[in-house]
Amino acid sequence: FPLLSRCGHLQLLISEANGTDEPIKILDFPGGIDAFELCAKFCYGITITLSAHNIVAVRCAAEYLKMTEEIENGNLIYKLEVFFSSCILKGWKDSIIALQSTKALPQLSEELKITSRCVDSIAYRVLLHPSKLSWSRSCSVRGSRDECQSNGNRTNSRWWWGEDISELCVDHYLRVMLAIKSGNRVPANLIGEALHRYALRWLPILSKKKNVKDSANTENVVSGHKMILESIVTLLPTERNSVSCSFLLKLLKASSIIGASCSTKLELARRVGMQLEEARAEDLLIPSLCYSVETLYDVEIVQRILEEFMMQWNSPPTSPQREKNFRFACERRRSRSTEDVELQLETSRRSSSASHCSKLKVAKIIDCYLQEISRDPNLSVAKVIELAEKIPDFARPDHDDLYWMIDIFLK
């Protein structure tokens, strides 16, 4: 019996049966009938076809059957490991497909380190130069061999990898992205582009074409979207402008709708505050879904964003007068060279000018935002005044927008 001679688990079941005529039942066999059939064919010397699509199932099945070298030399587990390491893990597409297939057998895949090896392989190839990338050693991607080979042309794109890994489930995607980020070789803006792509793929609530009610109509769907959004936020690069302010505000709006954690909302508010001058007033119209708040829009979170913006300059909101004070301090330090003083003056001048311009832009944005929310009959005067007064006086060269807001509010 070739099947019995190569499978340690079957030998154990036979010995436990003690010669009874009762049929041996194998319940919950990993990989199902197809995986068992491939293992049986191997035992009988029949050629089997392996690919990235079935390697995980067959490997888990062989482990369950204990087809080890202790049972017989050249057994299936050994041959599968050689094929997996030398072929599957050497190809970009194959590694992704194999990782996706571990979803069917998550526990065994973790125990056999299949998942971690796929994650490491994918991350390693992202960090490689594209010219050294092998797309598929087994060419097991569904499609023609020519299609597999033609994928190499996509390496001309700066983030060719972002689209492919966007098909991964959130657990696998999180692990892959953490591994890529830990390599410190991929620029922050490319990490941001990949996250943007993934969010658009899995969070239909971010798309204007999708209806919120249609995309979040069940508790399971909402829970899944919440997990995806919170994972994306944890992966955001720390560098400023690594993602657009518009994308951050979309995430913030989505977090309010699906009920993401408070820490997620605060982190997004902090990130938006770092680049608030890039925002549009309509993007700040975040719906208020809290039962204790009667206003249409979440004004509190916009206040928090504005506070974060003001705090990033590490000083009270003042005009470029700071440059004069800095010049006076520099002149008193005569021990320093003239070049050092001029360099610091130039740096201070640029920083002060950037701060001033940013605050002018933000003042315009907030005033336009106030015009929009002033149409809400439940909005209190105190809340409007509180938000309006957070803008420094010098940031409003004129008050036309405020007068317009007051006119809208009184109507």
Secondary structure, 3 states (H helix, E strand, C coil): CHHHHHCHHHHHHHHHHCCCCCCCCCCCCCCHHHHHHHHHHHHCCCCCCCCCCCHHHHHHHHHHHCCCCCCCCCCHHHHHHHHHHHCHHHCHHHHHHHHHHHHHCHHHHHHCCHHHHHHHHHHHHHHCCHHHCCCCCCCCCCCCHHHHHHHHHHHHCCCHHHHHHCCCCHHHHHHHHHHHHHCCCCCHHHHHHHHHHHHHHHCHHHCCCCCHHHHCCCHHHHHHHHHHHHHHHHHCCCCCCCCCHHHHHHHHHHHHHHCCCHHHHHHHHHHHHHCHHHCCHHHHCCECCCCCCCCCECHHHHHHHHHHHHHCCCCCCCCCCHHHHHHHHHHHCCCCCHHHHHHHHHHHHHHHHHHHHHHHHHHHHHHHHHHHHCCCCCCCHHHHHHHHCCCCHHHCCCCHHHHHHHHHHHC
